Amino acid sequence: MADLKQFAEQLVNLTVKEVNELAAILKDEYGIEPAAAAVVAGPAAGGDAPVAEEQTEFTVVLKEAGASKLAVVKAVKELTGLGLKEAKDLVDGAPANVKEGISKDEAEGLKKSLEEAGAVVELK
């Protein structure tokens, strides 16, 4: 069992170049296709597999004002610091971005406040 553990350690410590060479050897000498070798060698390549990055910046999009447009205009005015006319124009122009490039917590807070006012909101 110690030999297998040592072998596993060697696989884990292979460089990308060495993994590619191993894939070529497996294909040429043993008839194992590279796709199968990639499944075996992928994790051994030191985590070079693409990892989905967590989204850090969000955009709050007002999809529609809903039934209580006046309450939504007031909420947009308070939450964004826009003037009354600008807030009304933003709500009238829905779908429209309320705020862009903000944190997840701030985006969720804005979404909750706007939905409480009656708006339909989406986070992107």
DSSP file with accessible surface (Angstrom, degrees, kcal/mol):
  #  RESIDUE AA STRUCTURE BP1 BP2  ACC     N-H-->O    O-->H-N    N-H-->O    O-->H-N    TCO  KAPPA ALPHA  PHI   PSI    X-CA   Y-CA   Z-CA
    1    1 A M     >        0   0  188      0, 0.0     4,-2.0     0, 0.0     5,-0.2   0.000 360.0 360.0 360.0 -33.7    0.0    0.0    0.0
    2    2 A A  H  >  +     0   0   78      1,-0.2     4,-2.4     2,-0.2     5,-0.2   0.865 360.0  55.8 -62.8 -34.6    2.9    2.3    0.7
    3    3 A D  H  > S+     0   0  127      2,-0.2     4,-2.4     1,-0.2    -1,-0.2   0.902 107.6  48.1 -64.8 -41.0    4.0    2.0   -2.9
    4    4 A L  H  > S+     0   0  116      2,-0.2     4,-2.7     1,-0.2    -2,-0.2   0.894 110.8  51.0 -66.1 -38.5    0.6    3.1   -4.2
    5    5 A K  H  X S+     0   0  148     -4,-2.0     4,-2.2     2,-0.2    -2,-0.2   0.921 111.3  47.8 -64.9 -41.5    0.6    6.1   -1.8
    6    6 A Q  H  X S+     0   0  111     -4,-2.4     4,-2.1     2,-0.2    -2,-0.2   0.914 111.8  50.6 -64.5 -41.7    4.1    7.1   -3.1
    7    7 A F  H  X S+     0   0  113     -4,-2.4     4,-2.3     1,-0.2    -2,-0.2   0.922 109.1  51.2 -62.1 -43.1    2.9    6.7   -6.7
    8    8 A A  H  X S+     0   0   47     -4,-2.7     4,-2.5     1,-0.2    -1,-0.2   0.906 108.4  52.2 -61.4 -40.9   -0.1    8.9   -6.0
    9    9 A E  H  X S+     0   0  118     -4,-2.2     4,-1.7     1,-0.2    -1,-0.2   0.907 108.4  50.9 -61.2 -41.2    2.2   11.5   -4.5
   10   10 A Q  H  < S+     0   0  116     -4,-2.1     4,-0.2     1,-0.2    -2,-0.2   0.914 110.3  49.5 -63.2 -41.4    4.3   11.5   -7.6
   11   11 A L  H >< S+     0   0   38     -4,-2.3     3,-1.4     1,-0.2    -2,-0.2   0.920 109.3  51.4 -62.9 -44.3    1.2   11.9   -9.8
   12   12 A V  H 3< S+     0   0   86     -4,-2.5    -1,-0.2     1,-0.3    -2,-0.2   0.853 109.3  51.3 -62.9 -32.2    0.0   14.8   -7.7
   13   13 A N  T 3< S+     0   0  115     -4,-1.7    -1,-0.3    -5,-0.2    -2,-0.2   0.370  82.1 121.3 -90.9   6.5    3.3   16.6   -8.0
   14   14 A L    <   -     0   0   40     -3,-1.4     2,-0.1    30,-0.3    -3,-0.0  -0.410  60.3-127.7 -68.5 144.4    3.6   16.3  -11.8
   15   15 A T     >  -     0   0   76     -2,-0.1     4,-2.4     1,-0.1     5,-0.2  -0.400  28.1-103.7 -81.4 169.1    4.0   19.6  -13.7
   16   16 A V  H  > S+     0   0   66      1,-0.2     4,-2.3     2,-0.2     5,-0.2   0.913 124.0  52.2 -60.5 -41.0    1.6   20.3  -16.6
   17   17 A K  H  > S+     0   0  149      1,-0.2     4,-2.2     2,-0.2    -1,-0.2   0.926 109.8  48.3 -61.5 -44.0    4.4   19.5  -19.1
   18   18 A E  H  > S+     0   0   84      2,-0.2     4,-2.6     1,-0.2    -1,-0.2   0.885 109.1  53.4 -66.1 -35.8    5.0   16.1  -17.4
   19   19 A V  H  X S+     0   0   13     -4,-2.4     4,-2.5     2,-0.2    -1,-0.2   0.920 108.9  49.5 -63.9 -41.5    1.2   15.4  -17.5
   20   20 A N  H  X S+     0   0  103     -4,-2.3     4,-2.1     2,-0.2    -2,-0.2   0.906 111.2  48.9 -63.9 -41.4    1.2   16.1  -21.2
   21   21 A E  H  X S+     0   0  100     -4,-2.2     4,-2.4     2,-0.2    -2,-0.2   0.918 110.6  51.1 -63.6 -41.4    4.2   13.7  -21.7
   22   22 A L  H  X S+     0   0   50     -4,-2.6     4,-2.8     1,-0.2    -2,-0.2   0.917 108.4  51.9 -61.9 -42.6    2.5   11.1  -19.6
   23   23 A A  H  X S+     0   0   19     -4,-2.5     4,-2.1     1,-0.2    -1,-0.2   0.908 109.6  49.8 -60.8 -40.9   -0.7   11.4  -21.7
   24   24 A A  H  X S+     0   0   46     -4,-2.1     4,-3.0     2,-0.2     5,-0.3   0.918 111.6  48.0 -64.5 -42.7    1.4   11.0  -24.9
   25   25 A I  H  X>S+     0   0   75     -4,-2.4     4,-2.7     1,-0.2     5,-0.7   0.932 110.8  51.0 -63.8 -44.2    3.1    7.8  -23.5
   26   26 A L  H  X5S+     0   0   38     -4,-2.8     6,-2.3     1,-0.2     4,-1.0   0.892 115.5  43.1 -61.4 -37.7   -0.2    6.4  -22.4
   27   27 A K  H  X5S+     0   0   93     -4,-2.1     4,-1.1     4,-0.2    -2,-0.2   0.954 120.2  39.2 -72.6 -49.9   -1.6    6.9  -25.9
   28   28 A D  H  <5S+     0   0  126     -4,-3.0    -2,-0.2    -5,-0.2    -3,-0.2   0.905 128.3  27.7 -70.6 -43.2    1.4    5.8  -27.9
   29   29 A E  H  <5S+     0   0  135     -4,-2.7    -3,-0.2    -5,-0.3    -1,-0.2   0.757 134.4  25.5 -95.2 -25.0    2.5    2.8  -25.8
   30   30 A Y  H  <<S-     0   0  155     -4,-1.0    -3,-0.2    -5,-0.7    -2,-0.2   0.431  95.4-120.4-122.0  -2.8   -0.7    1.6  -24.2
   31   31 A G     <  +     0   0   54     -4,-1.1     2,-0.6     1,-0.2    -4,-0.2   0.682  59.6 147.3  73.0  17.4   -3.5    2.8  -26.5
   32   32 A I        -     0   0   71     -6,-2.3    -1,-0.2    -7,-0.1    -2,-0.2  -0.775  48.5-124.9 -88.8 122.9   -5.2    4.9  -23.9
   33   33 A E    >>  -     0   0  117     -2,-0.6     4,-2.0     1,-0.1     3,-0.7  -0.325  17.3-115.8 -67.4 150.8   -6.8    8.0  -25.5
   34   34 A P  H 3> S+     0   0   55      0, 0.0     4,-2.9     0, 0.0     5,-0.2   0.824 113.1  61.2 -57.4 -33.0   -5.8   11.4  -24.2
   35   35 A A  H 3> S+     0   0   76      1,-0.2     4,-1.5     2,-0.2     5,-0.1   0.932 107.6  44.1 -61.9 -42.0   -9.4   12.1  -23.0
   36   36 A A  H <> S+     0   0   50     -3,-0.7     4,-1.6     1,-0.2    -1,-0.2   0.894 113.9  50.7 -68.1 -37.3   -9.1    9.2  -20.6
   37   37 A A  H  X S+     0   0    2     -4,-2.0     4,-3.7     1,-0.2     5,-0.3   0.881 105.9  56.2 -67.4 -35.0   -5.6   10.3  -19.6
   38   38 A A  H  X S+     0   0   56     -4,-2.9     4,-2.8     2,-0.2    -1,-0.2   0.873 103.7  53.8 -65.7 -34.7   -6.9   13.8  -18.9
   39   39 A V  H  < S+     0   0  114     -4,-1.5    -1,-0.2    -5,-0.2    -2,-0.2   0.929 117.0  37.7 -64.3 -41.0   -9.5   12.4  -16.5
   40   40 A V  H  < S+     0   0   99     -4,-1.6     4,-0.5     1,-0.2    -2,-0.2   0.926 126.2  37.1 -73.8 -43.1   -6.8   10.6  -14.6
   41   41 A A  H  X S+     0   0    6     -4,-3.7     4,-1.0     1,-0.2    -3,-0.2   0.689  95.6  84.1 -87.4 -18.0   -4.2   13.4  -15.0
   42   42 A G  T >< S+     0   0   27     -4,-2.8     3,-1.4    -5,-0.3     5,-0.5   0.950  97.5  37.5 -52.8 -57.7   -6.4   16.4  -14.6
   43   43 A P  G >> S+     0   0  103      0, 0.0     3,-0.9     0, 0.0     4,-0.6   0.847 113.2  59.9 -65.0 -27.3   -6.5   16.6  -10.9
   44   44 A A  G 34 S+     0   0    8     -4,-0.5   -30,-0.3     1,-0.3    -2,-0.2   0.665  84.4  81.0 -74.2 -12.3   -2.8   15.5  -10.8
   45   45 A A  G << S-     0   0   13     -3,-1.4    -1,-0.3    -4,-1.0   -29,-0.2   0.263 119.4 -96.0 -80.0  14.1   -1.9   18.6  -12.8
   46   46 A G  T <4 S-     0   0   60     -3,-0.9    -2,-0.1     1,-0.2    -1,-0.1   0.813  75.6 -55.8  81.3  28.0   -2.0   20.7   -9.6
   47   47 A G  S  < S+     0   0   53     -4,-0.6    -1,-0.2    -5,-0.5    -3,-0.1   0.837  87.4 146.0  76.1  30.8   -5.6   22.0  -10.0
   48   48 A D        +     0   0  100     -6,-0.5    -1,-0.1     2,-0.1     3,-0.1   0.524  34.9 113.9 -77.3  -5.1   -5.0   23.5  -13.5
   49   49 A A  S    S-     0   0   60     -7,-0.3     2,-0.1     1,-0.1    -7,-0.0  -0.410  84.5 -94.9 -64.2 140.8   -8.6   22.6  -14.4
   50   50 A P        -     0   0  134      0, 0.0     2,-0.5     0, 0.0    -1,-0.1  -0.383  41.2-157.2 -61.7 133.9  -10.7   25.8  -14.9
   51   51 A V        -     0   0  120     -2,-0.1     2,-0.3    -3,-0.1     0, 0.0  -0.947  20.9-116.0-114.8 131.7  -12.6   26.7  -11.8
   52   52 A A        -     0   0   98     -2,-0.5     2,-0.3     1,-0.1     3,-0.0  -0.494  32.5-132.8 -67.7 126.0  -15.7   28.9  -12.0
   53   53 A E        -     0   0  186     -2,-0.3     2,-0.3     1,-0.1    -1,-0.1  -0.588  19.2-113.6 -80.7 143.4  -15.0   32.2  -10.2
   54   54 A E        -     0   0  155     -2,-0.3     2,-0.2     1,-0.1    -1,-0.1  -0.561  35.1-110.3 -76.3 136.1  -17.5   33.4   -7.8
   55   55 A Q        +     0   0   98     -2,-0.3    49,-0.1     1,-0.1    -1,-0.1  -0.456  37.9 175.2 -69.3 133.2  -19.2   36.6   -8.9
   56   56 A T        +     0   0  111     -2,-0.2     2,-0.4     1,-0.2    48,-0.3   0.616  61.4  56.6-113.9 -20.1  -18.1   39.6   -6.8
   57   57 A E        -     0   0  128     46,-0.1     2,-0.3    47,-0.1    46,-0.2  -0.963  66.3-171.6-118.9 134.9  -19.8   42.5   -8.6
   58   58 A F  E     -A  102   0A  22     44,-2.7    44,-2.4    -2,-0.4     2,-0.4  -0.853  16.1-145.9-125.2 156.2  -23.5   42.7   -9.2
   59   59 A T  E     -     0   0A  31     65,-2.4    65,-2.4    -2,-0.3     2,-0.6  -0.989  14.2-142.6-121.1 130.1  -25.9   44.9  -11.1
   60   60 A V  E     -AB  99 123A   0     39,-2.7    38,-3.4    -2,-0.4    39,-1.0  -0.846  20.7-165.1 -93.7 119.0  -29.4   45.5   -9.8
   61   61 A V  E     -AB  97 122A   5     61,-3.2    61,-2.5    -2,-0.6     2,-0.8  -0.931  15.3-144.7-112.1 123.5  -31.8   45.7  -12.7
   62   62 A L  E     -AB  96 121A   0     34,-3.2    34,-1.8    -2,-0.5    59,-0.2  -0.769  18.7-179.0 -83.0 109.6  -35.3   47.1  -12.3
   63   63 A K  E     -     0   0A  77     57,-2.7     2,-0.3    -2,-0.8    -1,-0.2   0.897  65.0 -18.1 -78.9 -44.6  -37.4   44.9  -14.6
   64   64 A E  E     - B   0 120A 112     56,-1.4    56,-2.8     1,-0.1    -1,-0.3  -0.976  53.8-124.9-160.1 156.0  -40.7   46.6  -14.0
   65   65 A A        -     0   0   15     -2,-0.3     3,-0.3    26,-0.2     7,-0.1   0.766  45.3-154.2 -76.5 -26.2  -42.3   49.0  -11.4
   66   66 A G        -     0   0   35      1,-0.2     3,-0.3    53,-0.1    -1,-0.2  -0.399  46.7 -40.1  82.0-162.8  -45.2   46.8  -10.6
   67   67 A A  S    S+     0   0  112     51,-0.3     2,-1.0     1,-0.2     3,-0.2   0.843 131.2  55.2 -74.2 -34.1  -48.6   48.1   -9.3
   68   68 A S     >  +     0   0   52     -3,-0.3     4,-1.7     1,-0.2    -1,-0.2  -0.590  61.0 162.2-104.5  74.5  -47.3   50.8   -6.9
   69   69 A K  H  > S+     0   0   91     -2,-1.0     4,-2.7    -3,-0.3    -1,-0.2   0.869  72.1  56.5 -60.8 -40.1  -45.1   52.9   -9.2
   70   70 A L  H  > S+     0   0  118      1,-0.2     4,-2.4     2,-0.2    -1,-0.2   0.917 106.9  49.3 -61.4 -42.0  -45.0   55.9   -6.9
   71   71 A A  H  > S+     0   0   39      1,-0.2     4,-2.4     2,-0.2    -1,-0.2   0.887 111.5  50.0 -65.0 -36.9  -43.6   53.7   -4.0
   72   72 A V  H  X S+     0   0    0     -4,-1.7     4,-2.9    45,-0.3     5,-0.2   0.917 109.0  51.2 -68.7 -41.5  -40.9   52.3   -6.4
   73   73 A V  H  X S+     0   0    7     -4,-2.7     4,-2.6     1,-0.2    -2,-0.2   0.941 111.8  47.8 -60.3 -45.0  -39.9   55.8   -7.6
   74   74 A K  H  X S+     0   0  114     -4,-2.4     4,-2.5     2,-0.2    -2,-0.2   0.913 112.3  49.1 -62.0 -42.5  -39.5   56.9   -3.9
   75   75 A A  H  X S+     0   0   14     -4,-2.4     4,-2.8     2,-0.2     5,-0.2   0.924 111.5  48.5 -64.6 -43.5  -37.5   53.8   -3.1
   76   76 A V  H  X S+     0   0    0     -4,-2.9     4,-2.2     2,-0.2     6,-0.5   0.925 111.3  51.4 -62.0 -42.9  -35.2   54.3   -6.1
   77   77 A K  H  X S+     0   0   88     -4,-2.6     4,-1.7    -5,-0.2     5,-0.3   0.941 114.9  41.9 -59.5 -47.1  -34.8   58.0   -5.1
   78   78 A E  H  < S+     0   0  154     -4,-2.5    -2,-0.2     1,-0.2    -1,-0.2   0.906 117.6  45.7 -68.0 -42.0  -33.8   57.0   -1.5
   79   79 A L  H  < S+     0   0   49     -4,-2.8    -1,-0.2    -5,-0.2    -2,-0.2   0.780 123.3  31.4 -76.0 -28.1  -31.6   54.1   -2.4
   80   80 A T  H  < S-     0   0   34     -4,-2.2    -1,-0.2    -5,-0.2    -2,-0.2   0.635  96.6-124.7-105.2 -19.5  -29.6   55.8   -5.2
   81   81 A G     <  +     0   0   69     -4,-1.7    -4,-0.1    -5,-0.3    -3,-0.1   0.589  60.5 146.2  81.7   9.9  -29.5   59.4   -4.2
   82   82 A L        -     0   0   62     -6,-0.5    -1,-0.3    -5,-0.3    -2,-0.1  -0.367  53.6-103.0 -73.7 160.1  -31.0   60.4   -7.5
   83   83 A G     >  -     0   0   31     -3,-0.1     4,-2.7     1,-0.1     5,-0.2  -0.288  37.5-100.7 -73.6 169.1  -33.4   63.4   -7.7
   84   84 A L  H  > S+     0   0  105      1,-0.2     4,-2.6     2,-0.2     5,-0.2   0.926 122.6  47.4 -60.5 -44.1  -37.1   62.8   -8.0
   85   85 A K  H  > S+     0   0  138      1,-0.2     4,-2.8     2,-0.2    -1,-0.2   0.931 113.5  47.8 -64.9 -43.8  -37.2   63.4  -11.8
   86   86 A E  H  > S+     0   0  102      2,-0.2     4,-2.3     1,-0.2    -1,-0.2   0.902 112.6  49.0 -64.3 -40.8  -34.1   61.1  -12.4
   87   87 A A  H  X S+     0   0    0     -4,-2.7     4,-2.4     2,-0.2    -2,-0.2   0.923 112.4  48.3 -64.6 -42.2  -35.6   58.4  -10.2
   88   88 A K  H  X S+     0   0   98     -4,-2.6     4,-3.0    -5,-0.2     5,-0.2   0.923 111.2  50.4 -63.9 -43.1  -39.0   58.7  -12.1
   89   89 A D  H  X S+     0   0   76     -4,-2.8     4,-1.8     1,-0.2    -1,-0.2   0.902 110.1  50.5 -62.1 -39.7  -37.2   58.5  -15.5
   90   90 A L  H  < S+     0   0   31     -4,-2.3    -2,-0.2     2,-0.2    -1,-0.2   0.936 113.3  44.8 -63.6 -45.1  -35.3   55.4  -14.4
   91   91 A V  H >< S+     0   0    5     -4,-2.4     3,-1.5     1,-0.2   -26,-0.2   0.919 113.1  50.7 -66.5 -41.8  -38.5   53.7  -13.3
   92   92 A D  H 3< S+     0   0   68     -4,-3.0    -1,-0.2     1,-0.3    -2,-0.2   0.816 107.9  54.9 -64.8 -28.8  -40.3   54.7  -16.4
   93   93 A G  T 3< S-     0   0   47     -4,-1.8    -1,-0.3    -5,-0.2    -2,-0.2   0.260  93.3-179.7 -89.1  12.3  -37.4   53.4  -18.5
   94   94 A A    <   +     0   0   30     -3,-1.5   -31,-0.2     2,-0.1     2,-0.1  -0.270  59.1  62.3 -59.0 140.6  -37.6   49.9  -17.0
   95   95 A P  S    S+     0   0   90      0, 0.0     2,-0.3     0, 0.0   -32,-0.2   0.411  86.7 138.5 -75.4 136.4  -35.9   47.6  -17.6
   96   96 A A  E     -A   62   0A  24    -34,-1.8   -34,-3.2    -2,-0.1     2,-0.5  -0.991  58.2-104.0-149.7 149.4  -33.0   49.7  -16.3
   97   97 A N  E     -A   61   0A  70     -2,-0.3   -36,-0.3   -36,-0.2     3,-0.1  -0.651  26.4-174.0 -76.5 125.6  -29.9   49.3  -14.2
   98   98 A V  E    S-     0   0A  15    -38,-3.4     2,-0.3    -2,-0.5    -1,-0.2   0.911  73.7  -3.9 -83.5 -49.4  -30.4   50.8  -10.8
   99   99 A K  E     -A   60   0A  63    -39,-1.0   -39,-2.7     3,-0.0    -1,-0.4  -0.995  68.4-157.3-144.7 145.4  -26.9   50.3   -9.5
  100  100 A E  E     +     0   0A 128     -2,-0.3   -41,-0.2   -41,-0.2   -42,-0.0  -0.895  66.2  17.4-124.3 151.2  -23.9   48.5  -11.1
  101  101 A G  E    S+     0   0A  39     -2,-0.3     2,-0.2   -43,-0.2   -42,-0.2   0.842  84.0 141.7  64.8  38.4  -20.7   47.0   -9.8
  102  102 A I  E     -A   58   0A  19    -44,-2.4   -44,-2.7    -3,-0.2    -1,-0.2  -0.669  54.5 -89.7-109.8 166.7  -21.8   46.6   -6.2
  103  103 A S     >  -     0   0   58     -2,-0.2     4,-2.6   -46,-0.2     5,-0.2  -0.213  36.0-111.1 -69.9 163.1  -21.2   43.9   -3.6
  104  104 A K  H  > S+     0   0   94    -48,-0.3     4,-2.7     1,-0.2     5,-0.2   0.913 117.2  50.3 -61.9 -43.8  -23.5   40.9   -3.2
  105  105 A D  H  > S+     0   0  129      1,-0.2     4,-2.2     2,-0.2    -1,-0.2   0.924 112.8  45.7 -62.8 -45.0  -24.8   42.1    0.2
  106  106 A E  H  > S+     0   0   81      2,-0.2     4,-2.5     1,-0.2    -1,-0.2   0.918 113.3  50.6 -64.5 -41.4  -25.6   45.6   -1.1
  107  107 A A  H  X S+     0   0    0     -4,-2.6     4,-2.6     1,-0.2    -2,-0.2   0.920 110.7  48.2 -63.1 -43.2  -27.2   44.2   -4.2
  108  108 A E  H  X S+     0   0   91     -4,-2.7     4,-2.5     2,-0.2    -1,-0.2   0.882 110.9  51.8 -66.2 -36.4  -29.4   41.9   -2.2
  109  109 A G  H  X S+     0   0   34     -4,-2.2     4,-2.4    -5,-0.2    -2,-0.2   0.925 111.4  46.5 -64.1 -44.3  -30.4   44.7    0.1
  110  110 A L  H  X S+     0   0    9     -4,-2.5     4,-2.7     2,-0.2     5,-0.2   0.923 112.1  51.2 -62.6 -43.7  -31.4   46.9   -2.8
  111  111 A K  H  X S+     0   0   65     -4,-2.6     4,-2.7     1,-0.2     5,-0.2   0.938 110.8  48.3 -59.5 -46.3  -33.3   44.1   -4.3
  112  112 A K  H  X S+     0   0  133     -4,-2.5     4,-2.3     1,-0.2    -1,-0.2   0.931 112.6  48.0 -61.4 -45.0  -35.2   43.4   -1.1
  113  113 A S  H  X S+     0   0   47     -4,-2.4     4,-1.3     1,-0.2    -1,-0.2   0.912 114.0  46.2 -63.7 -42.9  -36.1   47.1   -0.6
  114  114 A L  H  <>S+     0   0    0     -4,-2.7     5,-2.4     1,-0.2     4,-0.5   0.894 111.9  50.8 -68.4 -38.0  -37.3   47.5   -4.2
  115  115 A E  H ><5S+     0   0   89     -4,-2.7     3,-1.1    -5,-0.2    -1,-0.2   0.880 106.4  55.3 -67.5 -35.5  -39.3   44.4   -4.1
  116  116 A E  H 3<5S+     0   0  140     -4,-2.3    -1,-0.2     1,-0.3    -2,-0.2   0.838 105.0  53.9 -64.1 -30.0  -41.0   45.5   -0.8
  117  117 A A  T 3<5S-     0   0   18     -4,-1.3   -45,-0.3    -5,-0.2    -1,-0.3   0.590 130.0 -98.5 -79.1 -11.2  -42.0   48.7   -2.7
  118  118 A G  T < 5S+     0   0   32     -3,-1.1   -51,-0.3    -4,-0.5    -3,-0.2   0.466  77.3 135.6 111.8   2.9  -43.6   46.5   -5.3
  119  119 A A      < -     0   0    7     -5,-2.4     2,-0.6    -6,-0.1    -1,-0.3  -0.433  55.0-126.1 -83.0 159.3  -41.0   46.4   -8.1
  120  120 A V  E     -B   64   0A  66    -56,-2.8   -57,-2.7    -2,-0.1   -56,-1.4  -0.938  39.5-177.8-102.7 120.4  -39.8   43.3  -10.0
  121  121 A V  E     -B   62   0A  10     -2,-0.6     2,-0.3   -59,-0.2   -59,-0.2  -0.913  16.0-167.1-127.1 147.7  -36.0   43.2   -9.6
  122  122 A E  E     -B   61   0A  71    -61,-2.5   -61,-3.2    -2,-0.3     2,-0.4  -0.983  13.7-141.3-132.6 144.9  -33.2   41.0  -11.0
  123  123 A L  E      B   60   0A  45     -2,-0.3   -63,-0.2   -63,-0.2   -65,-0.0  -0.885 360.0 360.0-104.7 135.1  -29.5   40.7  -10.0
  124  124 A K              0   0  121    -65,-2.4   -65,-2.4    -2,-0.4    -2,-0.0  -0.931 360.0 360.0-122.8 360.0  -26.9   40.1  -12.7
